[in-house]
Amino acid sequence: MKPSRIRVRATLAAAAMTALAAVTLSPQTADASTAEAPRELSVSSAGQLAKTLVDRLKGEEAGSYYDEGAHRLVVNVVSRAAEGLVRAAGAQPKVVKYSQAELNSAHAALNAGEAIPGTTWVSDPRVNRVVVTADPTVTGAKLTRLNKTVKSLGDAVLVRRSAAKLTRYIAGGDGIYGAKYRCSLGFNVLDANDNAFFLTAGHCGKVESQWAASQGGPWIGKTVDSTFPGQDHALVKYADPTVAHPSRVTLPLGGAQPIARAAGATLNESVQRSGSTTGVHGGQVTGLDATVNYEEGSVRGLIQTNVCAEGGDSGGALFDGDTALGLTSGGSGNCLTGGTTFYEPVTRALAAYGMHIG
């Protein structure tokens, strides 16, 4: 998201462009009713099974997502032969048109092309397409260039228009205040020697070198590293090592959610997002490995959700129970009308800095 005075162009969209055809999904096999029913799985178990099936299906899969209502893992496949393997593993197969390799190729072609500010794209296994979103700033020559690129990729790509402008939400969990901007604290972390740090958004760390817990208050930490664009994470070292920095996220009414671990997000997973402007809001993960084209450059590999956020929520925590998932980067919309938000995967930030959840 973005510091309080920075507005960025996002890449979300709302109405489908008419130039693209819809994908036709193949029906299930005739003997599906006699097959063993898919197992009920937790989100974490579904995520592990999805990783296992990618290797076993050897290119016959096209992504997967978690059906929260049925507690099942849905796996897209491109051949009837793969259906049996998916069922035998305890998941629900769904025959689709495009393989993951084909979707990855379209995604890579978009990444290799021009990064038009105000656009985003993500492979969405629920529609078996790469979904490109363009905000209201994508008009004229920019729209012409986008349409040309998309047309060259055929109907593996679906384009939508967003009514809201894409922004970074720098303006937090708990709020952190720089000399000019306010952001949000993501997660408290430790290095190998148990020295205390916290994570926030990279675009926050790029514009502020020190942070306070209140506006005009004493400095509590110093930015020691930050990455943006490309990725969007920053590391801040606490100034006073004698002060306790518990691993938790602040909740409304004085509550707190302990954070015990970090993990990758799962499509359709129920999540919560905490920020210093709008507090705690919930929703679902709607995309993985998303590309967002800000005015400053592209950020890739982000988590996409339908959770709202606003200016100042940048860097805030995305979590599922006691599991840390991401750091708020940017999005479109607000918490009155709703919106779409993107998050830096916390596992990527931890790996970059050699940190762990305390």
C-alpha positions in Angstrom: 0.0 0.0 0.0 1.3 3.5 0.1 2.6 6.1 2.5 0.2 8.9 3.3 1.1 11.2 0.5 1.9 8.9 -2.3 -0.7 7.9 -4.9 0.3 5.1 -7.3 -1.3 3.7 -10.3 -2.7 0.2 -9.8 -3.6 -2.6 -12.0 -7.0 -3.7 -11.2 -10.1 -3.9 -13.4 -13.8 -4.4 -13.2 -15.6 -4.9 -16.6 -14.4 -7.5 -19.1 -13.2 -6.2 -22.4 -15.3 -7.6 -25.2 -12.5 -8.5 -27.5 -11.7 -11.7 -25.7 -13.6 -15.0 -25.9 -14.6 -17.1 -22.9 -12.9 -20.4 -22.2 -15.0 -23.5 -22.5 -14.3 -26.1 -19.8 -14.7 -29.8 -20.6 -17.3 -31.7 -18.6 -16.3 -34.2 -15.9 -15.9 -37.8 -16.9 -19.0 -39.9 -17.0 -18.0 -42.2 -14.2 -17.1 -39.4 -11.8 -20.1 -40.2 -9.6 -18.7 -43.6 -8.9 -15.2 -42.3 -7.9 -14.2 -41.8 -4.3 -15.3 -38.4 -3.0 -12.5 -35.9 -2.4 -11.2 -35.6 1.2 -12.0 -32.7 3.5 -8.7 -30.8 4.0 -7.5 -27.9 6.0 -5.9 -25.0 4.2 -2.4 -26.0 5.1 -3.0 -29.7 4.1 -4.5 -28.5 0.8 -1.5 -26.4 0.1 0.9 -29.3 0.8 -1.2 -31.7 -1.4 -1.2 -29.1 -4.2 2.6 -28.9 -4.2 2.8 -32.7 -4.3 0.4 -33.0 -7.2 2.4 -30.5 -9.3 5.3 -32.9 -9.4 3.2 -36.1 -9.9 1.1 -34.6 -12.7 4.2 -33.7 -14.8 2.7 -30.8 -16.8 -0.9 -32.2 -16.9 -2.1 -29.7 -14.2 -3.2 -26.1 -14.6 -3.2 -24.7 -11.1 -5.4 -25.4 -8.0 -7.5 -23.6 -5.5 -9.1 -24.3 -2.1 -12.9 -24.7 -1.9 -13.5 -23.3 1.6 -17.2 -24.3 1.6 -16.5 -28.0 0.9 -13.0 -28.0 2.5 -11.6 -29.5 -0.7 -8.7 -28.9 -3.0 -9.7 -28.3 -6.6 -7.0 -29.2 -9.2 -7.3 -28.2 -12.8 -6.1 -30.8 -15.3 -5.8 -30.9 -19.1 -6.3 -34.6 -19.7 -8.8 -37.2 -18.6 -5.9 -39.5 -17.6 -4.9 -37.0 -14.9 -8.3 -37.0 -13.3 -7.9 -40.4 -11.7 -4.6 -39.5 -10.1 -6.1 -36.3 -8.6 -9.0 -38.2 -7.2 -6.8 -40.9 -5.8 -4.8 -38.3 -4.0 -8.0 -36.9 -2.4 -8.6 -33.8 -4.4 -11.3 -32.7 -6.9 -10.2 -32.7 -10.5 -11.5 -30.2 -13.1 -10.7 -30.5 -16.8 -9.7 -27.2 -18.4 -8.4 -25.8 -21.7 -5.0 -24.3 -20.8 -2.2 -26.0 -19.0 -0.2 -24.2 -16.4 2.8 -24.1 -18.7 0.7 -22.3 -21.3 -0.6 -19.8 -18.7 3.0 -19.3 -17.4 4.1 -18.6 -20.9 1.4 -15.9 -21.3 2.3 -14.5 -17.9 6.0 -14.4 -18.8 5.3 -12.6 -22.0 3.4 -9.9 -20.1 6.3 -9.6 -17.7 8.7 -9.2 -20.5 6.7 -6.5 -22.2 6.1 -2.9 -21.3 5.1 -2.3 -17.7 2.2 0.1 -18.1 1.4 1.9 -14.8 -2.1 1.2 -13.7 -2.1 -2.5 -14.8 -1.8 -5.8 -13.0 -2.0 -9.5 -14.0 -2.3 -12.8 -12.3 -2.9 -16.4 -13.3 -6.4 -17.3 -12.0 -7.1 -21.1 -11.9 -10.7 -20.5 -11.2 -11.2 -19.1 -14.7 -8.1 -20.9 -16.3 -6.8 -17.6 -17.7 -4.2 -14.9 -17.0 -6.4 -12.0 -15.8 -5.1 -8.5 -16.7 -6.7 -5.5 -14.9 -6.4 -1.9 -16.0 -7.4 1.0 -13.9 -9.1 4.3 -15.1 -5.7 5.9 -15.9 -5.0 3.4 -18.7 -6.4 5.3 -21.6 -5.4 6.6 -25.0 -2.0 5.4 -26.2 -1.5 3.3 -23.0 -4.7 1.4 -23.7 -3.8 0.9 -27.3 -0.4 -0.6 -26.3 -2.1 -2.9 -23.7 -4.7 -4.1 -26.2 -2.0 -4.9 -28.8 0.0 -7.0 -26.3 -3.0 -8.8 -25.1 -4.3 -9.6 -28.6 -1.0 -11.2 -29.4 -1.5 -13.7 -26.6 -5.0 -14.9 -27.6 -7.8 -15.9 -25.3 -5.5 -17.3 -22.6 -5.6 -13.8 -21.4 -8.7 -12.0 -20.0 -8.8 -8.2 -19.6 -10.9 -6.4 -17.1 -11.3 -2.7 -16.3 -11.3 -1.4 -12.7 -13.3 1.6 -11.6 -10.8 2.5 -8.9 -7.3 3.8 -9.3 -4.4 1.6 -8.1 -2.4 3.1 -5.3 0.3 2.3 -2.7 -1.0 2.8 0.8 1.8 4.5 2.5 0.4 7.1 4.9 -0.2 0.3 9.3 -1.2 -3.3 12.8 0.4 -0.7 14.6 1.3 2.7 13.0 4.9 3.7 12.4 5.7 7.3 11.7 8.6 8.7 9.7 9.6 12.3 9.2 7.0 12.7 6.4 5.1 9.5 6.0 3.0 7.0 8.0 3.0 3.3 7.3 2.2 0.1 9.3 4.3 -2.4 11.1 4.0 -5.9 9.6 5.6 -8.5 11.8 8.2 -8.6 14.5 11.1 -10.9 13.6 14.4 -12.1 14.9 17.9 -12.7 13.4 20.1 -15.7 14.1 21.3 -14.1 17.3 17.7 -13.2 18.4 18.2 -9.5 17.8 14.8 -7.8 17.3 13.6 -6.3 14.0 10.3 -5.7 12.2 9.2 -6.0 8.6 7.2 -3.4 6.7 6.8 -2.4 3.0 9.8 -1.7 0.9 8.3 1.5 -0.6 8.0 2.7 3.0 11.6 1.9 3.8 12.8 3.7 0.6 11.4 7.0 1.8 12.0 6.9 5.5 15.2 6.0 7.4 13.8 6.1 10.9 10.5 5.3 12.5 8.5 6.3 15.7 5.5 4.7 17.3 3.7 8.0 17.3 3.8 11.2 15.3 6.6 13.3 16.6 7.6 10.6 19.1 11.1 9.2 19.8 12.6 7.0 17.2 12.1 3.3 17.9 13.9 1.9 14.9 16.0 2.5 11.9 15.6 1.1 8.3 18.5 -1.1 7.6 17.5 -2.5 4.2 14.6 -2.1 1.7 13.7 -3.4 -1.7 11.3 -1.6 -4.1 10.3 -2.0 -6.9 10.8 -5.6 -8.0 9.8 -6.8 -4.6 8.3 -4.7 -1.7 9.8 -5.4 1.7 11.9 -3.5 4.2 13.7 -4.4 7.5 13.8 -2.1 10.5 16.0 -2.7 13.5 14.6 -1.8 16.9 16.7 0.9 18.7 16.3 -0.6 22.3 17.1 -4.3 22.6 15.9 -4.4 26.2 12.3 -3.7 25.2 10.1 -6.8 24.5 8.8 -7.1 21.0 6.3 -9.9 21.0 5.4 -11.8 17.9 1.7 -10.8 17.5 -0.7 -8.6 15.5 -2.9 -6.0 17.3 -6.6 -6.7 17.1 -9.6 -4.4 17.9 -10.6 -3.8 21.5 -7.2 -4.4 22.8 -6.9 -8.0 21.6 -3.9 -9.6 19.9 -3.3 -12.5 17.6 0.0 -14.4 18.4 2.0 -15.2 15.3 3.9 -18.5 15.5 5.0 -19.2 11.9 5.2 -18.0 8.4 3.8 -19.8 5.3 2.8 -19.3 1.7 -0.8 -18.3 0.9 -3.3 -20.6 -0.7 -5.9 -19.5 -3.3 -9.3 -18.9 -1.7 -7.8 -19.0 1.8 -9.6 -16.8 4.4 -7.3 -14.1 5.7 -7.1 -11.0 7.8 -5.2 -7.7 7.1 -4.2 -5.3 9.8 -3.3 -1.6 9.2 -2.9 1.6 11.2 -5.5 3.5 9.1 -8.3 1.0 8.8 -7.6 -1.6 11.5 -8.4 -5.3 10.9 -10.4 -6.5 7.8 -11.0 -9.9 6.4 -11.5 -11.6 3.0 -10.0 -14.2 0.7 -6.9 -14.8 -1.3 -7.9 -14.2 -4.9 -4.6 -14.7 -6.7 -0.9 -15.8 -6.4 2.2 -14.6 -8.2 0.6 -11.3 -9.3 2.4 -8.6 -11.1 1.6 -5.0 -10.2 2.8 -2.0 -12.3 3.3 1.0 -10.1 4.6 4.3 -11.5 8.0 3.6 -9.9 8.2 0.2 -11.5 6.8 -3.4 -11.4 6.5 -5.6 -8.4 6.2 -9.3 -9.1 5.2 -12.4 -7.1 2.6 -10.7 -5.0 -0.5 -12.2 -3.2 -3.8 -10.8 -4.4 -6.8 -10.5 -2.1 -10.3 -8.9 -1.9 -9.5 -7.3 1.4 -9.9 -3.5 1.6 -7.1 -1.1 2.7 -6.4 2.6 2.5 -3.5 5.1 2.7 -1.2 4.4 5.7 -2.0 0.6 5.7 1.2 0.0 3.7 3.5 -2.7 5.3 0.7 -4.0 7.5 0.3 -7.7 8.3 -1.6 -10.2 6.2 -2.3 -13.4 8.3 -4.4 -16.5 8.8 -4.7 -17.2 12.5 -1.2 -17.6 13.9 0.4 -17.8 10.5 2.1 -14.8 8.9 1.4 -14.5 5.1 2.3 -11.1 3.7 3.0 -7.4 4.0 0.6 -4.8 2.5 1.9 -3.3 -0.8 -0.9 -1.6 -2.7 -4.3 -1.9 -4.3 -7.4 -0.1 -5.3 -10.7 0.9 -3.7 -11.3 1.6 0.0 -13.0 0.1 3.1 -16.3 1.9 2.4 -16.9 0.5 -1.1 -14.4 -2.5 -1.0 -11.3 -3.1 -3.0 -8.4 -5.3 -4.1 -5.1 -5.4 -2.4 -1.7 -6.9 -3.0 0.9 -8.2 -0.5 4.6 -9.0 -0.5 4.9 -12.7 0.6 6.4 -12.7 4.1 8.4 -15.9 3.4 10.3 -14.0 0.6 11.0 -11.1 3.0 12.3 -13.5 5.7 14.5 -15.3 3.3 15.9 -12.0 1.9 17.0 -10.8 5.3 17.8 -14.1 7.1 15.1 -13.6 9.7 12.6 -15.8 11.4 9.3 -15.4 13.3 10.1 -15.3 17.0 
